[in-house]
Amino acid sequence: MAYSKLVMEHFLKPKNRGIIKNPSGVGTVGNPVCGDLMRVYIKVKKNKADQKIISDIKFETLGCAAAIATSSMVTELAKNKTLLEAEKITNKQVAGALEGLPPIKMHCSNLAASALKDAIRNYFQKNHNLK
């Protein structure tokens, strides 16, 4: 199983790894089959156009190289996007941004996109704007 150079870069030097204290939203997903566990933290602020944007995003992931790389990439794709834009990020976009994943590892991109969506959903629940 060969990973792209970009997958290896995001695995070895992940972007946005860590925790946000007092996050606006937190999303946690896992895969009981492979054991991957991802947690995404978002900080939401309003921009000049009064839109809610993800001003900061971090992740914690326990898993394989693909799980860490997809977590890193989804945070890069979502940073400074509006909640609506970020919510539309798909697993295929995550995998494509990493120049592809082996078919057996595509579930990692599903987890990363799902963790982001879960964090956005958590934000709306915390702010009583149920979606």
Secondary structure, DSSP 8 states (H G I E B T S, - for coil): ----HHHHHHHHS-SSBS--SS-SEEEEEE-TTT--EEEEEEEEEE-TTS-EEEEEEEEEEES-HHHHHHHHHHHHHHTT-BHHHHHT--HHHHHHHTT---GGGHHHHHHHHHHHHHHHHHHHHHTT---
